[in-house]
Amino acid sequence: MTATYETLKIEMHDPKIMVVIMNRPQALNAMNTKMMTEMRDCFQSFYVDPNQANCVILTGEGDRGFCSGADLKERDGMTEETWKQQHAIVEQMVRNLMISPIPVIAAVNGVAFGGGFEIALACDFIYMSETARLALPEVTRGIMPGAAGPQNLPRSAGVRRAKEIVLTGLPVSSSQALEWNIANRVCAPDKLMAEALETARTIASNAPIGVRQSKKSLDKALEVDRHTGYAFELEAYGAVINTEDRLEGVRAFNEKRKPVFKGK
């Protein structure tokens, strides 16, 4: 990635793990228009060039906030036209995140409220700090969630639990998030990134094309009926057969060594 950002920090770790850090800690990493635009462009770049990383971790700067949602100070007094233009950027951002061919792990290190929670939900799965909290408080502020939270939350927590979370606007603790299948793992605050990186290393060490095709097939499982999903799966499977990585995987197994995948 050659782009530079004002509100995001990018770190690279072996093997081809990218850490994207939302970097407005003074505002609990709330999204102003600049951050929304940079997030949109960052995740669009994964679709354009999926070879820049094998796994991505998305987190927030500091130990208090993952992302506290949209910057309401910036939105104070915003005209309807400007609000709609800003939200169009959010819509593009969350779509780019959801269609990322590269797996994205959300490492929720602090509050993830409103759009911050929705960003985490748009990732492939969520690791949370014990001290982190989630909430969709939009109905308490006169609006509603609009960054795919009402689509993604029922897919993890179930529609009844999602209705409770959205319609009350009340926060969810890390232990509740784990119990309700929103979070995959809850970590001690000082262990969160280490555990996220450990999982990212496992994913990033696998065959990149196989990982991407598997991710696409898993996403389709909840979008279409089973037979249509299986037809999509077989198409995705077919794209993996004629790869160097498939041949390398078989050779490595028979030679009793660790495979060296090249994403080809």
Secondary structure as a PSIPRED ss2 file (coil, helix, strand):
# PSIPRED VFORMAT (PSIPRED V4.0)

   1 M C   1.000  0.000  0.000
   2 T C   1.000  0.000  0.000
   3 A C   1.000  0.000  0.000
   4 T C   1.000  0.000  0.000
   5 Y C   1.000  0.000  0.000
   6 E C   1.000  0.000  0.000
   7 T C   1.000  0.000  0.000
   8 L E   0.000  0.000  1.000
   9 K E   0.000  0.000  1.000
  10 I E   0.000  0.000  1.000
  11 E E   0.000  0.000  1.000
  12 M E   0.000  0.000  1.000
  13 H E   0.000  0.000  1.000
  14 D C   1.000  0.000  0.000
  15 P C   1.000  0.000  0.000
  16 K C   1.000  0.000  0.000
  17 I E   0.000  0.000  1.000
  18 M E   0.000  0.000  1.000
  19 V E   0.000  0.000  1.000
  20 V E   0.000  0.000  1.000
  21 I E   0.000  0.000  1.000
  22 M E   0.000  0.000  1.000
  23 N C   1.000  0.000  0.000
  24 R C   1.000  0.000  0.000
  25 P H   0.000  1.000  0.000
  26 Q H   0.000  1.000  0.000
  27 A H   0.000  1.000  0.000
  28 L C   1.000  0.000  0.000
  29 N C   1.000  0.000  0.000
  30 A C   1.000  0.000  0.000
  31 M E   0.000  0.000  1.000
  32 N C   1.000  0.000  0.000
  33 T H   0.000  1.000  0.000
  34 K H   0.000  1.000  0.000
  35 M H   0.000  1.000  0.000
  36 M H   0.000  1.000  0.000
  37 T H   0.000  1.000  0.000
  38 E H   0.000  1.000  0.000
  39 M H   0.000  1.000  0.000
  40 R H   0.000  1.000  0.000
  41 D H   0.000  1.000  0.000
  42 C H   0.000  1.000  0.000
  43 F H   0.000  1.000  0.000
  44 Q H   0.000  1.000  0.000
  45 S H   0.000  1.000  0.000
  46 F H   0.000  1.000  0.000
  47 Y H   0.000  1.000  0.000
  48 V H   0.000  1.000  0.000
  49 D C   1.000  0.000  0.000
  50 P H   0.000  1.000  0.000
  51 N H   0.000  1.000  0.000
  52 Q H   0.000  1.000  0.000
  53 A C   1.000  0.000  0.000
  54 N C   1.000  0.000  0.000
  55 C E   0.000  0.000  1.000
  56 V E   0.000  0.000  1.000
  57 I E   0.000  0.000  1.000
  58 L E   0.000  0.000  1.000
  59 T E   0.000  0.000  1.000
  60 G E   0.000  0.000  1.000
  61 E C   1.000  0.000  0.000
  62 G C   1.000  0.000  0.000
  63 D C   1.000  0.000  0.000
  64 R C   1.000  0.000  0.000
  65 G E   0.000  0.000  1.000
  66 F E   0.000  0.000  1.000
  67 C E   0.000  0.000  1.000
  68 S C   1.000  0.000  0.000
  69 G C   1.000  0.000  0.000
  70 A E   0.000  0.000  1.000
  71 D C   1.000  0.000  0.000
  72 L H   0.000  1.000  0.000
  73 K H   0.000  1.000  0.000
  74 E H   0.000  1.000  0.000
  75 R H   0.000  1.000  0.000
  76 D C   1.000  0.000  0.000
  77 G C   1.000  0.000  0.000
  78 M C   1.000  0.000  0.000
  79 T C   1.000  0.000  0.000
  80 E H   0.000  1.000  0.000
  81 E H   0.000  1.000  0.000
  82 T H   0.000  1.000  0.000
  83 W H   0.000  1.000  0.000
  84 K H   0.000  1.000  0.000
  85 Q H   0.000  1.000  0.000
  86 Q H   0.000  1.000  0.000
  87 H H   0.000  1.000  0.000
  88 A H   0.000  1.000  0.000
  89 I H   0.000  1.000  0.000
  90 V H   0.000  1.000  0.000
  91 E H   0.000  1.000  0.000
  92 Q H   0.000  1.000  0.000
  93 M H   0.000  1.000  0.000
  94 V H   0.000  1.000  0.000
  95 R H   0.000  1.000  0.000
  96 N H   0.000  1.000  0.000
  97 L H   0.000  1.000  0.000
  98 M H   0.000  1.000  0.000
  99 I C   1.000  0.000  0.000
 100 S C   1.000  0.000  0.000
 101 P C   1.000  0.000  0.000
 102 I C   1.000  0.000  0.000
 103 P C   1.000  0.000  0.000
 104 V E   0.000  0.000  1.000
 105 I E   0.000  0.000  1.000
 106 A E   0.000  0.000  1.000
 107 A E   0.000  0.000  1.000
 108 V E   0.000  0.000  1.000
 109 N C   1.000  0.000  0.000
 110 G C   1.000  0.000  0.000
 111 V E   0.000  0.000  1.000
 112 A E   0.000  0.000  1.000
 113 F E   0.000  0.000  1.000
 114 G C   1.000  0.000  0.000
 115 G H   0.000  1.000  0.000
 116 G H   0.000  1.000  0.000
 117 F H   0.000  1.000  0.000
 118 E H   0.000  1.000  0.000
 119 I H   0.000  1.000  0.000
 120 A H   0.000  1.000  0.000
 121 L H   0.000  1.000  0.000
 122 A H   0.000  1.000  0.000
 123 C C   1.000  0.000  0.000
 124 D C   1.000  0.000  0.000
 125 F E   0.000  0.000  1.000
 126 I E   0.000  0.000  1.000
 127 Y E   0.000  0.000  1.000
 128 M E   0.000  0.000  1.000
 129 S E   0.000  0.000  1.000
 130 E C   1.000  0.000  0.000
 131 T C   1.000  0.000  0.000
 132 A C   1.000  0.000  0.000
 133 R E   0.000  0.000  1.000
 134 L E   0.000  0.000  1.000
 135 A E   0.000  0.000  1.000
 136 L C   1.000  0.000  0.000
 137 P C   1.000  0.000  0.000
 138 E H   0.000  1.000  0.000
 139 V H   0.000  1.000  0.000
 140 T H   0.000  1.000  0.000
 141 R H   0.000  1.000  0.000
 142 G C   1.000  0.000  0.000
 143 I C   1.000  0.000  0.000
 144 M C   1.000  0.000  0.000
 145 P C   1.000  0.000  0.000
 146 G C   1.000  0.000  0.000
 147 A C   1.000  0.000  0.000
 148 A C   1.000  0.000  0.000
 149 G H   0.000  1.000  0.000
 150 P H   0.000  1.000  0.000
 151 Q H   0.000  1.000  0.000
 152 N H   0.000  1.000  0.000
 153 L H   0.000  1.000  0.000
 154 P H   0.000  1.000  0.000
 155 R H   0.000  1.000  0.000
 156 S H   0.000  1.000  0.000
 157 A H   0.000  1.000  0.000
 158 G C   1.000  0.000  0.000
 159 V H   0.000  1.000  0.000
 160 R H   0.000  1.000  0.000
 161 R H   0.000  1.000  0.000
 162 A H   0.000  1.000  0.000
 163 K H   0.000  1.000  0.000
 164 E H   0.000  1.000  0.000
 165 I H   0.000  1.000  0.000
 166 V H   0.000  1.000  0.000
 167 L H   0.000  1.000  0.000
 168 T H   0.000  1.000  0.000
 169 G C   1.000  0.000  0.000
 170 L C   1.000  0.000  0.000
 171 P C   1.000  0.000  0.000
 172 V E   0.000  0.000  1.000
 173 S E   0.000  0.000  1.000
 174 S H   0.000  1.000  0.000
 175 S H   0.000  1.000  0.000
 176 Q H   0.000  1.000  0.000
 177 A H   0.000  1.000  0.000
 178 L H   0.000  1.000  0.000
 179 E H   0.000  1.000  0.000
 180 W C   1.000  0.000  0.000
 181 N C   1.000  0.000  0.000
 182 I C   1.000  0.000  0.000
 183 A C   1.000  0.000  0.000
 184 N C   1.000  0.000  0.000
 185 R E   0.000  0.000  1.000
 186 V E   0.000  0.000  1.000
 187 C E   0.000  0.000  1.000
 188 A C   1.000  0.000  0.000
 189 P H   0.000  1.000  0.000
 190 D H   0.000  1.000  0.000
 191 K H   0.000  1.000  0.000
 192 L H   0.000  1.000  0.000
 193 M H   0.000  1.000  0.000
 194 A H   0.000  1.000  0.000
 195 E H   0.000  1.000  0.000
 196 A H   0.000  1.000  0.000
 197 L H   0.000  1.000  0.000
 198 E H   0.000  1.000  0.000
 199 T H   0.000  1.000  0.000
 200 A H   0.000  1.000  0.000
 201 R H   0.000  1.000  0.000
 202 T H   0.000  1.000  0.000
 203 I H   0.000  1.000  0.000
 204 A H   0.000  1.000  0.000
 205 S C   1.000  0.000  0.000
 206 N C   1.000  0.000  0.000
 207 A C   1.000  0.000  0.000
 208 P H   0.000  1.000  0.000
 209 I H   0.000  1.000  0.000
 210 G H   0.000  1.000  0.000
 211 V H   0.000  1.000  0.000
 212 R H   0.000  1.000  0.000
 213 Q H   0.000  1.000  0.000
 214 S H   0.000  1.000  0.000
 215 K H   0.000  1.000  0.000
 216 K H   0.000  1.000  0.000
 217 S H   0.000  1.000  0.000
 218 L H   0.000  1.000  0.000
 219 D H   0.000  1.000  0.000
 220 K H   0.000  1.000  0.000
 221 A C   1.000  0.000  0.000
 222 L C   1.000  0.000  0.000
 223 E C   1.000  0.000  0.000
 224 V C   1.000  0.000  0.000
 225 D C   1.000  0.000  0.000
 226 R H   0.000  1.000  0.000
 227 H H   0.000  1.000  0.000
 228 T H   0.000  1.000  0.000
 229 G H   0.000  1.000  0.000
 230 Y H   0.000  1.000  0.000
 231 A H   0.000  1.000  0.000
 232 F H   0.000  1.000  0.000
 233 E H   0.000  1.000  0.000
 234 L H   0.000  1.000  0.000
 235 E H   0.000  1.000  0.000
 236 A H   0.000  1.000  0.000
 237 Y H   0.000  1.000  0.000
 238 G H   0.000  1.000  0.000
 239 A H   0.000  1.000  0.000
 240 V H   0.000  1.000  0.000
 241 I H   0.000  1.000  0.000
 242 N C   1.000  0.000  0.000
 243 T C   1.000  0.000  0.000
 244 E H   0.000  1.000  0.000
 245 D H   0.000  1.000  0.000
 246 R H   0.000  1.000  0.000
 247 L H   0.000  1.000  0.000
 248 E H   0.000  1.000  0.000
 249 G H   0.000  1.000  0.000
 250 V H   0.000  1.000  0.000
 251 R H   0.000  1.000  0.000
 252 A H   0.000  1.000  0.000
 253 F H   0.000  1.000  0.000
 254 N H   0.000  1.000  0.000
 255 E C   1.000  0.000  0.000
 256 K C   1.000  0.000  0.000
 257 R C   1.000  0.000  0.000
 258 K C   1.000  0.000  0.000
 259 P C   1.000  0.000  0.000
 260 V C   1.000  0.000  0.000
 261 F C   1.000  0.000  0.000
 262 K C   1.000  0.000  0.000
 263 G C   1.000  0.000  0.000
 264 K C   1.000  0.000  0.000
